Amino acid sequence: MVTAHNYERDHQNDSRPGINIKNNDKTDIYDNSVNEFFKNKHFLENKDKKKSNNNDFMDLTMEQLYNNIYNLLPNLYNDYHKKYLETSLRLKSDNEYVSENIIVRETLMSFIFNNKNMMYVGIVIILISFLLYMINL
């Protein structure tokens, strides 16, 4: 007569650690303790390091955000003037007879794509569109 093979019964008394089922609990505890050690070590190493987040917009407080929106026009004018002077100097150093249209075009492209205040222009446009939606215009 053929009987089913009972794996646990045959290997309960086996002293090999890979076979013995009772040793699995010890290895699980060991693995968990090693994992916790590395998690704690990683946490302690990175606890004092400054955040590597380069997003200045997400680190602002609400007061700073409102202040930047409130001072949007003066900030935009000052930033545009600085970009205009930089672009004018750069283009006129390459070509003395460059037209004013090219300088303004390059300034606007640089201003729109490399200016942090453009985020606040977007916020103002969203607020205006929401207010217009609310009054059904």
N, C-alpha and C positions, 0 to 999 in steps of 0.2 A: 504494500500500500504506500502511496506517495503522500507525504505530508508537507505542509507549507513550512518554509524556512523562516524561523524567527531570528531576525538579525540582532535585535536588542538583547535577547537572552544569550546568544552565542558570544557577544562581544562585551557583555557587562564586566566581566572579570579580566578583560584584556588590558594590559598595562601600557600599551602604546597610546600616546596622547592624541593622535589623530583619529584613533578608532574609538577610544573610550568616550562615551556620551556624557559622562559626568564632568569631564574636563571642559566641555563646551561652555558651561556656565562661568568657569574661571577665565577662559579666554575672552568671553563677552565682557566680563567685568574689566579685564585688563585693557581690551580695545576701547571701551568707553572711557576709562581713566586716561588713556593716552590721547584720545580725541579731546577730552575736556582740557587736558594740559596744553595742547597746541592751540585750542581756542582761547584759553586764558592768556597764553603767551602772546598770541597775535593781538589780542585786545590791549594788553599792557604796552606792547611796543607801539601801537598806533594811537594810544589814548592822548598823548601829549603832542602829537604831530598836528600841524595846522591842516585844515581841509585843503585839498588840492582842487577844489571847485573853482573854476575860472568865471563862473557866471555871477557877475556883480549884481544883476537885477534881482536874483532870487534871495540874496543876502540882505536886501534893504528892509528897514522897518517901515511901517505904514506912514510914519511921520516923514521919513526921508522920501518915500514915494510921492506923497502929496506935495512936498516941497519941490521936488523935481518937476512935477506936472504944473505947479503954480508958476515956476520960473522957466517954463518951456520956451517962450519967445525970446527972452534975453539970452538964454543958453544957446538956442539955435543960431541966433545972430552972431554971437561970439565965436561959436564953432565954425560957422560958415566963413567968417572973416579970416580966421586962422587957416582954414583949408585953402581959401582963395590965395592968401599970401604964400603958403607953401607951394601950391600948384603953380602959381605965377612964377615964382623964383625957379622952380625946377624946369618948367617949360622954356622960360626965357634964357636959362643957362644953356639949354640945348640949341635953341633957335631964337635969335634976337628979334626976328620979325614975325613971331607967332601972333595970330589974330586973337582978339578978345573973346570971340565966340568959342574958340577951342579951349581957352583957359576956363571960361565959365562952364562949359560942358564937362571938362575933366574935374573941375571943382565939385559940381553937382553929383557926378558919379561917385567920387571919393567920399563926399559928404553923406550921401544916402546909404552907401554900403558899409562905411566904417565909422559910424557915429552912434554912440550909445543913446543919444536923445531921441533917435527915431522910434525907439520903443514907446516913449511917452506920447509921441504923435499918434501912434497906433491906438494907445489907450484912450486918448482924447477922441479920436474918430469913433471908436466903439461906444464910448459914453454918449456922444452926440447922436449916433444912429439909434441907440437904445431910447434916448429921450424923444427923438422924432417918432419912433415906433409907438411909444406910449401915448403921444398926443395925436396919433393917426395922421401924420403929414405925409 
